Amino acid sequence: MTDRVLILGAGVYQVPLINTARRRGLQTIVASRPGPYPGCELADVFLPIDIADRDACLAAAREHDIQAVATAGADAGLPALGLIVAELGLPGPGLAAAEKSTDKARMKASFDEHGVPSARFAVPASPAQGLAFASALGWPVVVKPTDSSGSRGVLRVDCEADFGAAWAEARAHATGGRVLVEKCLIGREYGAQAVVHGDQVAAVFCHADTVTSPPLSTPVGHAMPVDLSAAIIARTTKVVTAAVAAVGLRDCVANVDLMLVGDEPHVIEIGGRPGATGIPEMISLFTGWDVYDHVLDLALGEGGPVPATQEVANAVALLRADTTGVVSALVVPDAVRDHPDLVSLQWDVTVGERVRAFRVGPDRVGLLQVRGENAPSLAEELRAQIRIVVEEI
């Protein structure tokens, strides 16, 4: 009998997971709110369910007698995934771990309890309390919703005058209404993916991050290998392993955001699913080992050893629009299309679709991947030659 896998989400971040499952001959049951999401049409069975509704997702999992549940690139479906794992006895992060990894306050409390280096924080009850805490911490601080992803509502605040607007922005993106204020760590932002077999970390893959300027600091590109010393990578692996244990993640590929302060890695956040913005594609090329395949292996209880790294240097860059409106043209010069080190050029939109001026990861309109020793600079060079023509409305 063909195994049935429930994939939570039908957006651009879940499409590679859906396609990988289809390639493997699995029956894909995809749950998502109805909308212009590309994974809806790829699914063998599409379920018009809000993946934030964990009870509805559990009922669907029971109805379709699934053998596995998975997601990628977004946190919205993790609590539902955790509940399904717990109730049906499937491999994957359990409910407590899923809830901790999608609630930044609980996550950071777990970090404190287990000695994981992270920023000092509080969840004030009001803007006035938040401002008092921020002033006591010292500027700059970071203000964020406790339950958002994709950098939505996350802002650096450098002075008292800007705090109120940042609080309002974070509050607007806080589904549960809570806002977290933390000390802004000053250093180098980078990331890692942790491969977790059972409750043990089997591998940690570090990557460089390119982010936009404050106050948003949104990732717009990634590269491997990362130019960090062996000692810092070893410290990062230790800190990431501690974060996985603190949250209680199991049987997943976890996305970890880090800040290197001096020579000491600090964990910003950890999520019980693979990263977005091209990170799985980058790691797959770097290692020759497919991240999406392994996510499905773990979900099916078949996770094998992590192979040795092949170290194919590469980078990814998000394609992004400067203005909000309707796309009238996507112009890719031959010099880009025919470049020998171009690995892939993926569009998430077509002419005639509405796009938003880029602020956070989900605003992307495509993804560019290149290989080579100078991959990060090449990715930016090619991206700059691509024209995304938008008619403002």
Buried (B, 14 or more C-beta within 10 A) or exposed (E): EEBBBBBBBBBBBBBBBBBBBBEBEBBBBBBBBEEEBEBBEBBBEBBEBBBBBBEBBBEBBEEBEBBBBBBBBBBBBBBBBBBBBBEBEBBBBBBBBBBBBBBBBBBBBBBEEEEBBBBBBBBBEEBEEBBBBBEEBEBBBBBBBBBBBBBBBBBBBBEEEBBBEBBEBBBEBBEEEBBBBBBBBEBBBBBBBBBBBEEEBBBBBBBBBBBBEEBBBBBBBBBBBBEBEEEBBEBBBEBBBBBBBBBBBBBBBBBBBBBBBEEBBBBBBBBBBBBBBBBBBBBBBBBEBBBBBBBBBBBBEEBEEBEEBEEBBBBBBBBBBEBBBBBEEBEBEEEBEEBEBBBEBBBBBEEEEEBBEBBBBBBBBBBBBBBBEBBBEBBBBBBEEBEBBBEEE
